[in-house]
Amino acid sequence: MSPASNQHVTNIASVNSEQTTVCSGDGPTSGKDSETDSRVSLIGLDRESFQSTLVSLGEPSFRAKQIWHWLYYQGARTFCEMTTLPRALRTRLSDSCNIDRPSVSRLQLSEDGARKWLIRFSDGQEVECVHIPEEDRGALCMSSQVGCTLTCKFCYTGTQKLVRNLDSGEIVNQFLIARDTIGEWPSPKNGRMISNIVMMGMGEPLYNFDNVARALRIIMDGEGIALSRRRITLSTAGVVPFIQRCGRELGVNLAVSLHAVNDEVRNQLVPINKKYPIKELLASCRRYPSGRNSRRITFEYVMLRGVNDSDADARALVRLLEGIPAKVNLIPFNAWPGAPYECSSNNRMHSFADIVNDGGYSAPIRVPRGRDILAACGQLKSESERAQRHRA
């Protein structure tokens, strides 16, 4: 039985039915079989491609702005909702364009309020995304790939082989589905319950940079969702060649999954370190644009008992970060079935944090959220992959 089996699971039929409401005579229904659906998908197109697609269908260019507003400001899920458009146009658009949401296979609610969606795409592949609420705000943790190629030893996603990259529409749709569930349409200017995005879900975002960048530009666009780049954090295990490009082209906050203070240990925990060792990674961080503009780089450090949690490790971490505007997120290890590690004790984590704080770097110990539904950091994995392993 799944560790989350006793937790609240939303009626998915009702969730998906809300996403597939159509008007009589207004074109194909949402959820149409992708094998036979030849309509042009609009979700995930950048502004230029969005406009050129509509112009190619014989529509004047100003329609693009109207439809963009309906999709990303109002949250319309069907063309029939776009009441400022002529009805005949809505019918034509329904026949030629696709704005369907992917289906939600499972929606779980943690006892601490975190939500986890298992989202199923048209080819049957699945990813998870998680909303972590606070009193008056919340962060949405989004995925960039089905599976992951990095095989980090402490991460559940790393046990699932990479299947494919998500396209920009599949990334944007995670945000749209979360907003649908929370009821946050039209886009609020203040008091958002999805106030931040963290690209820390399944996959390595910088190994899918073009699609991730296109999706984030859509989410940041001022005439739609309009989420500030300062409220978006992209996390990488250290794909050095793309770090500078991320800073130049997106300017979002950077988080680096460090997890060790020497190459010997990091080679074991984060195998990409063999390609881009710590010295090279930190040199790239020192050149990251936001790091020169009083926006700190976050270094993530999972606390593993007897592996990377000694006082000597803490002192070495302070020395490594010298000269980098940084903070350190200390992450209690979140267990998963078959995990080869244990979490450091509370006393050990606090001792480690004290040394880093005394060294001049903020080092909060993250409070785990969503552990009971395997939604905490390092616990995400496609349900279908879990089922296959269970059957094996």
TAHU-V599271 format. One line per field, one symbol per residue. ss: DSSP state (@ for helix, = for strand, . for the rest). Layout:
ss = ???
This chain:
ss = .......==..@@@@@@@@....................==.....@@@@@@@@@@.....@@@@@@@@@@@@@....@@@.....@@@@@@@@@@==....=======.....======.....========....====...==..........@@@....==..@@@@@@@@@@@@@@@.............====.....@@@@@@@@@@@@@@@@........@@@=====...@@@@@@@@@@...=====.....@@@@@@@.@@@@...@@@@@@@@@..@@@@....========......@@@@@@@@@@.....=======..........=..@@@@@@@@@@@@@......==....@@@.........@@@@@@@@@.
